[in-house]
Amino acid sequence: MSETEDKAAQQPATAFEWVGGEAAVRGLVDHFYDLMDLEPGFAELRSLHPSNLDGSRDKLHWFLCGWLGGPDHYIERFGHPRLRARHLPFRIGIKERDQWMACMMQAMNERQLDPLLQTRLSESLMGTADWMRNV
């Protein structure tokens, strides 16, 4: 078996498992929102959210669990995510998209997710984040 095949065989079956399961997804989401709340570089992104971030934290956690291949908590509670439709009331431009991505990348890095996983997730997340732009 080649080194590439060996490494691929060792990777978890889903990104959810690779992140570390539900508690790790929650930790990532909480870190993401903590950074958004504290870092001046994410001010425009923060301004799109309510003063209390508890609901936002829960919704992103529930969504990411399913998106990563784990339990579909979000769908069980709210049905199809309809991400773009749910975000249309908010002004999302390039700056907001880039701040969201930078905040998530910083959270993934500081939570010490596997660098290969970070790369794969950032590519997928960027496609979604760019699709969310409405200005």
Secondary structure, DSSP 8 states (H G I E B T S, - for coil): --HHHHHHHHS-SSHHHHHTSHHHHHHHHHHHHHHHHH-GGGHHHHHTS-SS-HHHHHHHHHHHHHHTTS--HHHHHHSS--HHHHHTTS---HHHHHHHHHHHHHHHHHTT--HHHHHHHHHHHHHHHHHT---
